[in-house]
Structure formats: C-alpha cells, structure tokens
Amino acid sequence: MAPHYGIHLRGGLITERDADFCTVRVRVPAGNLTVEQVRGLAAIAKRYGTGTVHVTARQAVEIPHVDPKKIPRITKALAKNGTPLGSEKDEVVNIVACPSIERCKYGMVDTIGLAKKLDERLFGKEMPVKVRISISGCPNACTSPMLNEIGIIGRVKPKRIPGLCTGCGTCAEYCGEGAISIRNGVSVLDPEKCVQCGVCIQSCPFHLLKSEHSHYLVTVGGRRGRHPKIGRVLMTLEEEEKVVEAVERIVKWVYRRAWSGRLLAEQLDDLNFEAFRTELTRDLQKEPLQPQQ
C-alpha cells in the first residue's frame, strides 16, 4: 500500500525546473493501459495540464506543467480513471515488464501477470532507498532487469531428445552464443556458453529440442545512471509464487537493513548480501539450482 503522508510529499509529484509547476507521474504497472484509461488520461491532461503527456523510461505516464493548486483534483480524477498517482522517491516504484508470452516469440514466462502481482503487494511502499523492479521474459533482457535494484529474467534449459537428432545444424545456426556444435551427426550443447534463451528449441524443425524446465533468474543491486552496475545473482526459481515470495523478502530485507542516502548497489556488502542469499536459498529452494549469469 502507498505510504500515508501528505499528498504534496508523494513521490508521484515532481517539481519542475520552473518551480511554479509540477509533473504528475501516473502508476501504470507493466506499461499496460486500456483504451478507456488512455482516453481518460487524455481528458485529464487536457483539463489539468497543457494537453500533453510523457511516457517515461519505466513505462509510466507523466502529465507535465500542472498547477500545484490542482493536485487534489487531478489525483482524484486519476484514481477514478484507474490510473492512480505514481511513485518516484524512496519507494517501490512502477514495476516494468516486457510483453513476453503475451506477444513476444522469445518470451519464456508470464511477465505481465507477475508484474501485476508484485504491483498489488509492493507498489508505493516507503523504503530507505528507491527500489526499481524490472522483469524480462527472456535473456534478451529488453527491460534491463540486471540494471535494477531487483531484476527478474525468464529462462529455459534446453534438452535434446537422444537418438533422434538428424544433425541438420539449424539449432547451431540460430544460437547467438555459439553454444551448439554438430559432432558426429548430432548437436552438442556447451552449457558454459548457453544463456538459456530457448531460441534453439524454437528453431529445431523436427521438434527434437525440448524445454527441460523454465525458470526465473533473480538479481539484486543493479543500477543505471552515470555509473551503471550489473546486479548480483540471488537465485533461480521455477515457480512464480516463489518469485513473488523472494521479491517480498528482498524488499523486507532492504526496508529493515538499508541506509538512506546511498544506492542499494553501493551497500550490498555492508548489508551482508551473501548471508541473505544463503538464508533465502535455504528457505525457498528444495533442490537449489546453480545460479548462472
């Protein structure tokens, strides 16, 4: 739930360069809006702003150049439209997700459903540091999950049906990592090179490559900005509900232990990240999968 303090201090209200105006950021989990919500935002932007909207890098929408005196009215209108006030300060901000299996041929997991669950449970929670959550349905990582405080990547481990491979080489040709070679008439996978993207499974014309299991890679402590940093691998999980539980545990851990004034990426060692990873792995993985980049 959103924190209970004065509306003028909410993170979705951003003072502009001209301090006589503010930008109103709208909550849009995974960047999805209905046609009715889009029409409603257009009407609200025309009435309370200057008739323009801005789409942010985190799939949210902003209404610029709003007179602060109109804030109570515009926030009520946004809530009624199903597009309530967003978040930007030290909070759990808008959750980003790619379309994945809803539309993308490379998608491995249901990113939209997962984003909605996390949004319902965590959005707007007041934190000592800003917490960005980004979900990608495959290792192509279009939403840059590993550059966020919490990143989630869908992956699939390929498995060849032995004795049936024709050695046509299609999978090796489509593999962008050079992880597959043809030896003695059959395909051979180099697990050290494989990023578990699943392209080889889709490319096999005889359907002899199957998914051994799809799963989620969870990372912690990434950051963008002027000094980008890749997040650290926390664990891999096969069940969506386990991912939700893991993210809730991460948020609780950060809430209780992190210091304000420093990005999470800068204080993982001080927070004893390795001990937290060991504890969470013990609690959530019955048969731990080996973390892989």
Rosetta blueprint (number, residue, H / E / L):
1 M L
2 A L
3 P L
4 H L
5 Y L
6 G L
7 I H
8 H H
9 L H
10 R L
11 G L
12 G L
13 L E
14 I E
15 T E
16 E L
17 R L
18 D L
19 A L
20 D L
21 F L
22 C E
23 T E
24 V E
25 R E
26 V E
27 R L
28 V L
29 P H
30 A H
31 G H
32 N L
33 L L
34 T L
35 V H
36 E H
37 Q H
38 V H
39 R H
40 G H
41 L H
42 A H
43 A H
44 I H
45 A H
46 K H
47 R H
48 Y H
49 G L
50 T L
51 G L
52 T L
53 V L
54 H E
55 V E
56 T L
57 A L
58 R L
59 Q L
60 A L
61 V E
62 E E
63 I E
64 P E
65 H E
66 V E
67 D L
68 P H
69 K H
70 K H
71 I H
72 P H
73 R H
74 I H
75 T H
76 K H
77 A H
78 L H
79 A H
80 K H
81 N L
82 G L
83 T L
84 P L
85 L E
86 G L
87 S L
88 E L
89 K L
90 D L
91 E E
92 V E
93 V L
94 N L
95 I L
96 V E
97 A E
98 C L
99 P L
100 S H
101 I H
102 E H
103 R L
104 C L
105 K L
106 Y L
107 G L
108 M L
109 V L
110 D L
111 T H
112 I H
113 G H
114 L H
115 A H
116 K H
117 K H
118 L H
119 D H
120 E H
121 R H
122 L H
123 F L
124 G L
125 K L
126 E E
127 M L
128 P L
129 V L
130 K L
131 V E
132 R L
133 I E
134 S E
135 I E
136 S E
137 G L
138 C L
139 P L
140 N L
141 A L
142 C L
143 T L
144 S L
145 P H
146 M H
147 L H
148 N L
149 E L
150 I E
151 G E
152 I E
153 I E
154 G E
155 R E
156 V E
157 K E
158 P E
159 K E
160 R E
161 I L
162 P L
163 G L
164 L L
165 C L
166 T L
167 G L
168 C L
169 G L
170 T H
171 C H
172 A H
173 E H
174 Y H
175 C L
176 G L
177 E L
178 G L
179 A L
180 I E
181 S E
182 I E
183 R E
184 N L
185 G L
186 V E
187 S E
188 V E
189 L E
190 D L
191 P L
192 E L
193 K L
194 C L
195 V L
196 Q L
197 C L
198 G L
199 V H
200 C H
201 I H
202 Q H
203 S H
204 C L
205 P L
206 F L
207 H L
208 L L
209 L E
210 K E
211 S E
212 E E
213 H E
214 S E
215 H E
216 Y E
217 L E
218 V E
219 T E
220 V E
221 G L
222 G L
223 R E
224 R L
225 G L
226 R L
227 H L
228 P L
229 K E
230 I L
231 G L
232 R E
233 V E
234 L E
235 M E
236 T E
237 L E
238 E L
239 E L
240 E H
241 E H
242 K H
243 V H
244 V H
245 E H
246 A H
247 V H
248 E H
249 R H
250 I H
251 V H
252 K H
253 W H
254 V H
255 Y H
256 R H
257 R H
258 A L
259 W L
260 S L
261 G L
262 R L
263 L L
264 L H
265 A H
266 E H
267 Q L
268 L L
269 D L
270 D L
271 L L
272 N L
273 F H
274 E H
275 A H
276 F H
277 R H
278 T H
279 E H
280 L H
281 T H
282 R H
283 D H
284 L H
285 Q L
286 K L
287 E L
288 P L
289 L L
290 Q L
291 P L
292 Q L
293 Q L
